[in-house]
Amino acid sequence: MPGKPVCNLSKLSKQALILFSLAGATAHAADKELLDILLANGAINQEQYDTLIERESITGEDIIDQPRQSVPMEVLDEERINKAVADRLEAQLPVLASHESSGFRLETRDGNWRTDLQWRAQTRFTTPYRSDPRQIAAFNAGDQHNFEARRLRMKIGGHGFQDWLRYYFEVDLLPSRDVDDSSAAASARVIDWRIDLAKWDWGSIRLGQWKVDLNRERVDSSGRQQFVERSIANRVFTMDRQIGIQLRGHLFQDTPADMRYFAGVFNGEGRGVNNADDNMMYMGRLQWNFLGRDLSFRQTDVEYTDLPTGSLALAGFTHTGSCTRWSSSGCGNLDGFDRPADAAPDQYDINQLVQEFAFKYRGFSAQQEYHRKRIRDRVSGLRSELTGGYMQAGYFFHHLLPAVPEALELAVRYAYVDEPNAVDLSLENNREELTIGANWFFAGHNNKLTLDFSWLDIDDSFLLREESDNRFRVQWDVSF
């Protein structure tokens, strides 16, 4: 018809070639089905269809060799052809592949098997201190300007047999080390491994090794933080990764009584260490979602929580052993206390409590923790009490002032720790942190740039001196 756009069929013929190659040249029933699709979508005419259907088998070249014809564009619906081809190919594949926020996903059609694979890089520049100074001497030790691959992680998770039988592994691929450390300190290590039997929301069982669900700041992934790193309170009060078993559940969902509970028993020796005696670590946490909506363990409100959502929690643990602190490296000691290798297996009784608050609403987020930790040295009889905590808040000011970029979040944090003096445990040191930060979210937490500036202060009761200094950090965190 004059004046109407005409499309030649070379592109469609190539599709037909691919389609017939995948279907196989000897399955006549499949040939007829595919010819029906091509006829219905105008790729071939009735005469060509009748010619081809009489053959015992058909290849893509048979379609290519058919006489070319000009077809009005209105007859041709390429999207329908592409969809038909895609639907047929997808129906023949036993495994579905996609990309989710948790990484690349492979999943069987029946939903009983799934694997998510993700790797993550966190690169950082810090000046003049790589970590939090804990003693005045650290302020006078000389500046340190440092580039660091702070975290390089591989994460593998999913479920098998049933969707409620879940698993998760996390490997730290290349931990950074100091110049005087053994190369073994930078070797890859499995930091998380766990299995969840989560058939019912009201009660599930987790066993393995993971960051125990004591407090939000530590359980929040380092890739879901509001600042470059956790507060100065984290090192002193974290329970960190332990090996054990835990009962956990979500009760009274979507009601004013909405709550989560956690109760567990662990070795108490930290990551990857067998228990040295018959003393176990016992913990519990009760979280009330007081607005009837569950609040996930991640900082900032980049997701823009449309309804106000908050939680209040109380948690604690008790343990007798040789550790006075824990980290992703395992069992360790606070300043002034014996190293685990030098301490008796049951030297320290530790009891700790934490109160926690968190809230999110329309780009605003806030959270707070207060910790109280008591340590009794069973050898010397000395009792020490440590207190500390933090409060922080952030906001996407674009929601208030449209001229502010939508991807930008500004935040502020205050933290403090009151702890025994490292020289004389009967005296007390006071540390404070004030940090302002900014996040630029390229793709939520999976691709973001963070910078923060901190004022750090130490009041040493033994030296009768107080000193402070500043620190600057910038970090790019990306997950694939």
C-alpha positions as CSV (number, residue, x, y, z in Angstrom):
1,M,0.0,0.0,0.0
2,P,1.6,3.3,-1.0
3,G,2.8,5.6,1.7
4,K,2.9,2.9,4.5
5,P,6.2,1.9,6.1
6,V,7.5,-1.4,4.9
7,C,9.8,-3.8,6.9
8,N,11.8,-6.6,5.3
9,L,12.0,-9.8,7.2
10,S,15.8,-10.3,7.6
11,K,15.6,-9.6,11.3
12,L,12.7,-12.0,11.8
13,S,14.4,-14.6,9.7
14,K,17.4,-14.5,12.0
15,Q,15.1,-15.0,14.9
16,A,13.5,-17.9,13.2
17,L,17.0,-19.4,12.6
18,I,17.8,-19.1,16.3
19,L,14.4,-20.5,17.3
20,F,14.6,-23.5,15.0
21,S,18.2,-24.2,16.0
22,L,17.3,-24.3,19.7
23,A,14.1,-26.4,19.1
24,G,16.0,-29.0,17.1
25,A,15.5,-30.0,13.5
26,T,13.9,-33.4,14.0
27,A,10.9,-32.6,16.2
28,H,8.1,-32.1,13.7
29,A,5.5,-31.2,16.4
30,A,7.8,-28.4,17.7
31,D,8.3,-27.3,14.0
32,K,4.5,-26.9,13.5
33,E,4.1,-25.0,16.7
34,L,6.9,-22.6,15.8
35,L,5.6,-22.2,12.2
36,D,2.2,-21.4,13.7
37,I,3.8,-18.6,15.8
38,L,5.6,-17.2,12.7
39,L,2.4,-17.3,10.6
40,A,0.3,-15.7,13.3
41,N,2.8,-12.8,13.5
42,G,3.2,-12.3,9.8
43,A,6.7,-13.5,9.5
44,I,5.7,-16.0,6.8
45,N,2.6,-16.1,4.6
46,Q,0.1,-19.0,4.2
47,E,1.7,-20.3,1.0
48,Q,5.1,-20.5,2.7
49,Y,3.5,-22.1,5.7
50,D,1.9,-24.8,3.5
51,T,5.2,-25.5,1.8
52,L,7.2,-25.8,5.0
53,I,4.7,-27.9,6.9
54,E,4.9,-30.7,4.3
55,R,8.6,-31.3,5.1
56,E,9.7,-33.9,7.6
57,S,12.0,-31.5,9.3
58,I,12.8,-27.8,9.1
59,T,15.9,-25.8,9.9
60,G,16.4,-22.1,10.3
61,E,17.9,-22.0,6.8
62,D,14.6,-23.1,5.3
63,I,13.0,-20.0,6.7
64,I,15.9,-17.8,5.5
65,D,15.6,-19.3,2.0
66,Q,11.9,-18.4,1.6
67,P,11.2,-15.6,-0.9
68,R,11.4,-12.2,0.7
69,Q,8.3,-10.0,0.8
70,S,7.4,-6.6,1.9
71,V,5.1,-6.6,4.8
72,P,3.1,-3.6,6.0
73,M,4.4,-2.6,9.5
74,E,0.9,-2.7,10.9
75,V,0.8,-6.5,10.2
76,L,4.1,-7.0,11.9
77,D,4.2,-7.1,15.7
78,E,7.8,-7.7,16.6
79,E,7.2,-7.4,20.3
80,R,4.8,-10.3,20.2
81,I,7.3,-12.4,18.3
82,N,10.1,-11.7,20.7
83,K,7.8,-12.5,23.7
84,A,6.7,-15.7,22.1
85,V,10.3,-16.8,21.5
86,A,11.4,-15.7,25.0
87,D,8.5,-17.5,26.7
88,R,9.3,-20.7,24.9
89,L,13.0,-20.6,25.7
90,E,12.2,-19.7,29.4
91,A,9.8,-22.6,29.6
92,Q,12.5,-25.0,28.6
93,L,15.1,-23.8,31.2
94,P,14.9,-25.6,34.6
95,V,16.7,-22.7,36.5
96,L,15.8,-19.0,36.5
97,A,18.5,-16.4,36.7
98,S,18.0,-12.8,37.8
99,H,19.8,-10.0,39.7
100,E,18.4,-8.8,43.0
101,S,19.6,-6.5,45.8
102,S,21.2,-9.5,47.4
103,G,23.2,-10.3,44.2
104,F,22.9,-12.7,41.3
105,R,20.1,-15.2,41.9
106,L,19.7,-18.7,40.6
107,E,16.4,-20.4,41.4
108,T,14.6,-23.5,40.4
109,R,11.1,-23.2,39.0
110,D,9.5,-25.0,41.9
111,G,11.0,-22.5,44.3
112,N,12.6,-25.2,46.5
113,W,16.2,-24.2,45.6
114,R,17.8,-20.8,45.5
115,T,21.3,-19.3,45.6
116,D,22.2,-15.7,45.9
117,L,25.8,-14.7,45.1
118,Q,27.2,-11.3,45.8
119,W,30.6,-9.8,46.3
120,R,31.4,-6.5,47.9
121,A,34.3,-4.0,48.1
122,Q,34.7,-1.3,50.7
123,T,37.6,1.0,50.0
124,R,38.6,3.8,52.4
125,F,41.0,6.7,52.9
126,T,41.6,7.9,56.5
127,T,43.7,10.6,58.0
128,P,45.3,11.0,60.5
129,Y,44.1,7.9,62.4
130,R,43.1,4.6,60.9
131,S,41.2,3.5,64.0
132,D,39.7,5.1,67.1
133,P,42.4,6.4,69.4
134,R,41.9,4.9,72.9
135,Q,44.8,6.4,74.8
136,I,46.3,9.9,74.7
137,A,49.6,8.4,73.5
138,A,47.8,7.6,70.2
139,F,47.3,11.3,69.6
140,N,51.1,11.9,69.8
141,A,52.2,8.8,67.8
142,G,52.4,10.7,64.4
143,D,49.9,11.1,61.6
144,Q,48.9,8.2,59.5
145,H,47.5,8.7,56.0
146,N,46.1,5.4,54.8
147,F,44.4,3.8,51.8
148,E,42.7,0.6,52.7
149,A,40.6,-2.2,51.3
150,R,38.6,-2.2,54.5
151,R,36.3,-5.1,53.5
152,L,36.4,-7.4,50.5
153,R,33.6,-9.9,51.0
154,M,31.9,-12.8,49.1
155,K,28.4,-13.6,50.2
156,I,26.5,-16.8,49.4
157,G,23.0,-17.4,50.7
158,G,19.7,-19.0,49.8
159,H,17.6,-22.0,50.6
160,G,17.4,-25.7,49.7
161,F,14.8,-28.6,49.8
162,Q,12.2,-26.1,51.1
163,D,12.1,-22.3,51.1
164,W,12.2,-22.3,54.9
165,L,15.5,-24.2,55.2
166,R,17.9,-21.3,54.7
167,Y,21.7,-21.0,54.6
168,Y,24.3,-18.2,54.5
169,F,28.0,-18.0,54.2
170,E,30.3,-14.9,54.2
171,V,34.0,-14.9,53.4
172,D,36.3,-12.1,54.2
173,L,38.6,-12.3,51.2
174,L,41.5,-10.0,52.1
175,P,41.6,-8.5,55.6
176,S,44.1,-5.6,55.8
177,R,47.2,-6.0,58.1
178,D,49.8,-3.9,59.8
179,V,53.5,-4.0,58.6
180,D,54.5,-6.1,61.6
181,D,51.7,-8.6,61.2
182,S,52.2,-12.1,59.8
183,S,50.8,-12.6,56.3
184,A,48.4,-15.1,57.9
185,A,46.6,-12.0,59.3
186,A,45.5,-11.1,55.8
187,S,44.4,-14.6,54.7
188,A,40.8,-15.2,53.6
189,R,38.5,-16.4,56.4
190,V,34.9,-17.5,56.8
191,I,33.4,-15.1,59.2
192,D,29.7,-16.1,58.9
193,W,28.1,-19.5,58.4
194,R,24.6,-20.4,59.5
195,I,21.5,-22.4,58.8
196,D,18.0,-21.3,59.6
197,L,15.0,-23.5,60.1
198,A,12.4,-20.8,59.6
199,K,9.1,-22.5,58.7
200,W,7.1,-20.4,61.2
201,D,7.4,-16.7,61.8
202,W,6.6,-17.1,65.5
203,G,9.5,-19.4,66.1
204,S,12.6,-20.4,64.1
205,I,16.0,-21.9,65.0
206,R,19.4,-20.6,63.8
207,L,22.6,-22.4,64.3
208,G,26.2,-21.6,63.2
209,Q,28.4,-18.6,63.5
210,W,27.1,-15.0,63.1
211,K,27.0,-11.6,64.6
212,V,24.7,-12.3,67.6
213,D,21.6,-10.2,67.7
214,L,22.4,-8.2,70.7
215,N,22.4,-4.6,69.5
216,R,21.4,-2.8,66.3
217,E,24.7,-1.0,65.6
218,R,26.7,-4.2,65.4
219,V,24.1,-6.3,63.7
220,D,23.6,-3.6,61.0
221,S,25.9,-4.7,58.2
222,S,29.0,-2.5,57.7
223,G,27.6,-2.0,54.2
224,R,24.3,-0.6,55.6
225,Q,25.9,2.0,57.9
226,Q,25.2,5.7,58.1
227,F,28.9,6.6,58.7
228,V,32.2,5.3,57.4
229,E,32.5,3.1,60.5
230,R,30.6,2.3,63.7
231,S,30.9,4.5,66.8
232,I,33.7,4.3,69.5
233,A,31.2,2.3,71.7
234,N,31.2,-0.6,69.3
235,R,34.7,-2.0,70.2
236,V,33.9,-2.0,73.9
237,F,30.4,-3.4,74.0
238,T,29.9,-5.6,71.0
239,M,29.2,-9.3,71.5
240,D,30.2,-9.9,67.8
241,R,30.4,-13.3,66.1
242,Q,29.8,-16.4,68.2
243,I,29.2,-20.1,67.5
244,G,26.0,-21.5,68.9
245,I,22.3,-21.9,68.6
246,Q,19.4,-19.4,68.9
247,L,15.6,-19.4,69.1
248,R,14.1,-16.4,67.4
249,G,10.6,-15.3,66.4
250,H,8.2,-12.5,65.3
251,L,5.0,-12.2,67.3
252,F,1.7,-10.2,67.0
253,Q,2.7,-8.9,63.6
254,D,1.0,-5.7,62.4
255,T,-0.5,-4.9,65.8
256,P,0.6,-2.5,68.5
257,A,2.1,-5.5,70.3
258,D,4.3,-6.4,67.3
259,M,7.6,-7.7,68.7
260,R,10.7,-9.9,67.9
261,Y,12.5,-12.0,70.4
262,F,16.0,-13.7,70.4
263,A,17.4,-16.2,73.0
264,G,20.6,-18.1,72.4
265,V,23.4,-20.2,73.8
266,F,27.0,-19.8,72.5
267,N,30.6,-21.0,73.1
268,G,31.6,-17.4,74.1
269,E,35.1,-17.7,72.6
270,G,34.4,-15.7,69.5
271,R,34.8,-16.5,65.8
272,G,35.9,-20.0,64.9
273,V,37.1,-21.1,68.5
274,N,36.0,-24.2,70.4
275,N,34.9,-23.7,74.0
276,A,37.8,-24.2,76.5
277,D,35.5,-25.3,79.4
278,D,31.9,-25.9,80.4
279,N,31.0,-22.2,80.7
280,M,28.6,-21.0,78.0
281,M,27.5,-17.6,76.9
282,Y,23.8,-16.8,77.3
283,M,22.0,-13.9,75.6
284,G,18.5,-12.6,75.1
285,R,16.9,-9.7,73.2
286,L,13.3,-8.4,73.2
287,Q,12.3,-5.8,70.5
288,W,9.0,-4.0,70.5
289,N,7.9,-2.5,67.2
290,F,5.7,0.0,69.0
291,L,4.0,1.4,65.8
292,G,3.0,-2.0,64.6
293,R,5.6,-2.1,61.8
294,D,8.8,-4.1,61.8
295,L,12.0,-2.1,61.5
296,S,14.8,-3.9,59.6
297,F,18.5,-3.9,60.7
298,R,19.9,-1.2,58.4
299,Q,20.7,2.5,58.9
300,T,19.5,5.6,57.1
301,D,16.1,5.9,55.4
302,V,17.2,5.8,51.8
303,E,14.2,3.6,51.1
304,Y,11.9,6.5,52.2
305,T,9.7,4.8,54.8
306,D,6.2,6.1,54.0
307,L,4.7,5.4,57.5
308,P,6.4,6.1,60.8
309,T,8.2,3.0,62.0
310,G,10.1,2.5,65.2
311,S,11.4,0.0,67.8
312,L,12.5,-0.2,71.4
313,A,14.7,-3.0,72.6
314,L,16.3,-4.4,75.7
315,A,19.0,-7.1,75.5
316,G,21.8,-8.6,77.5
317,F,24.3,-11.4,77.9
318,T,26.3,-13.2,80.6
319,H,29.5,-15.2,80.3
320,T,32.5,-16.5,82.2
321,G,35.8,-16.9,80.4
322,S,39.1,-15.4,79.4
323,C,37.7,-12.7,76.9
324,T,36.8,-9.2,77.9
325,R,35.9,-8.1,74.3
326,W,35.1,-9.6,70.9
327,S,35.6,-8.6,67.3
328,S,35.5,-10.1,63.8
329,S,39.0,-11.4,64.6
330,G,37.6,-13.4,67.6
331,C,38.3,-13.2,71.3
332,G,40.3,-10.3,72.7
333,N,40.9,-8.0,75.7
334,L,40.0,-4.5,76.6
335,D,42.9,-2.1,77.5
336,G,44.2,-2.9,81.0
337,F,42.9,-6.5,81.1
338,D,44.8,-9.7,80.6
339,R,45.1,-11.1,77.0
340,P,43.1,-14.3,76.6
341,A,46.3,-16.3,76.1
342,D,47.5,-15.0,79.5
343,A,44.3,-15.2,81.4
344,A,42.7,-18.2,83.2
345,P,39.9,-19.9,81.2
346,D,37.3,-18.7,83.7
347,Q,39.0,-15.5,84.9
348,Y,36.4,-12.9,84.0
349,D,32.7,-12.8,84.8
350,I,30.9,-10.5,82.3
351,N,27.4,-9.2,82.5
352,Q,26.1,-6.6,80.0
353,L,22.8,-4.8,79.3
354,V,21.8,-2.6,76.4
355,Q,18.8,-0.3,75.8
356,E,18.1,0.6,72.2
357,F,15.8,2.9,70.2
358,A,15.4,3.3,66.4
359,F,13.0,5.2,64.2
360,K,12.5,6.0,60.5
361,Y,10.0,8.2,58.6
362,R,10.0,9.9,55.2
363,G,13.8,10.2,54.8
364,F,14.5,10.8,58.5
365,S,16.2,8.2,60.6
366,A,17.5,8.1,64.2
367,Q,18.8,5.5,66.5
368,Q,20.4,5.3,70.0
369,E,22.0,2.8,72.3
370,Y,23.0,2.8,76.0
371,H,25.3,0.1,77.3
372,R,26.3,-1.0,80.8
373,K,29.0,-3.7,81.2
374,R,30.3,-5.2,84.4
375,I,33.5,-7.2,84.6
376,R,34.6,-9.1,87.7
377,D,38.2,-10.5,87.8
378,R,37.8,-13.8,89.6
379,V,41.6,-13.9,90.3
380,S,42.1,-10.4,91.7
381,G,38.6,-9.8,92.9
382,L,38.6,-6.4,91.1
383,R,35.2,-5.2,89.8
384,S,35.0,-2.8,86.8
385,E,32.1,-1.0,85.3
386,L,31.9,0.4,81.8
387,T,29.2,2.5,80.4
388,G,28.7,4.1,77.0
389,G,26.5,4.5,74.0
390,Y,25.7,6.7,71.0
391,M,22.9,8.6,69.4
392,Q,22.7,9.5,65.7
393,A,20.3,11.0,63.1
394,G,20.2,11.6,59.4
395,Y,18.0,13.2,56.9
396,F,17.5,13.5,53.1
397,F,16.9,17.3,53.0
398,H,15.6,17.0,49.4
399,H,12.3,16.1,50.9
400,L,12.3,19.5,52.7
401,L,14.2,21.6,50.1
402,P,13.9,20.3,46.6
403,A,17.0,22.1,45.5
404,V,19.1,19.7,47.6
405,P,20.1,16.6,45.5
406,E,17.8,13.7,46.1
407,A,20.8,11.3,46.6
408,L,22.4,13.3,49.4
409,E,21.9,12.4,53.1
410,L,23.5,14.4,56.0
411,A,24.0,12.9,59.4
412,V,25.4,13.6,62.9
413,R,26.5,11.2,65.7
414,Y,27.6,11.6,69.3
415,A,29.1,8.7,71.2
416,Y,30.9,8.2,74.5
417,V,32.7,5.5,76.6
418,D,33.5,5.6,80.3
419,E,36.0,2.8,81.0
420,P,38.7,1.8,83.4
421,N,42.1,3.4,82.9
422,A,44.6,1.0,81.1
423,V,47.3,1.7,83.8
424,D,45.2,1.7,86.9
425,L,41.8,-0.1,86.6
426,S,40.6,1.7,89.7
427,L,40.6,5.0,87.8
428,E,38.5,5.9,84.8
429,N,39.1,7.2,81.3
430,N,36.4,9.1,79.4
431,R,36.3,9.1,75.6
432,E,33.9,11.1,73.3
433,E,33.2,11.3,69.6
434,L,31.3,13.9,67.6
435,T,31.0,13.0,63.9
436,I,29.2,14.7,61.0
437,G,28.8,12.7,57.8
438,A,27.4,12.8,54.3
439,N,26.2,10.0,52.0
440,W,25.7,10.0,48.3
441,F,23.6,7.0,47.2
442,F,24.2,6.0,43.6
443,A,22.1,2.8,44.0
444,G,20.9,2.7,47.6
445,H,23.3,1.0,50.0
446,N,24.6,-1.2,47.2
447,N,26.6,1.7,45.7
448,K,27.3,4.7,47.9
449,L,30.0,7.2,48.7
450,T,30.4,8.3,52.4
451,L,32.6,10.9,54.0
452,D,32.7,11.9,57.7
453,F,34.6,14.2,59.9
454,S,35.1,13.5,63.6
455,W,36.2,15.3,66.8
456,L,37.7,12.8,69.2
457,D,38.5,13.5,72.9
458,I,40.2,11.5,75.6
459,D,40.2,12.5,79.3
460,D,42.9,10.4,81.0
461,S,42.4,10.2,84.8
462,F,45.8,8.7,85.4
463,L,47.8,11.3,83.5
464,L,45.3,14.0,84.6
465,R,45.3,15.3,81.0
466,E,42.7,15.8,78.3
467,E,43.5,15.9,74.6
468,S,41.5,15.9,71.4
469,D,42.0,15.8,67.7
470,N,40.1,15.5,64.4
471,R,39.8,12.7,61.8
472,F,38.7,12.7,58.2
473,R,37.5,9.6,56.3
474,V,36.1,8.9,52.8
475,Q,34.8,5.6,51.6
476,W,33.2,4.0,48.6
477,D,31.1,0.9,49.3
478,V,29.8,-1.1,46.3
479,S,28.1,-4.5,46.1
480,F,27.6,-6.5,42.9
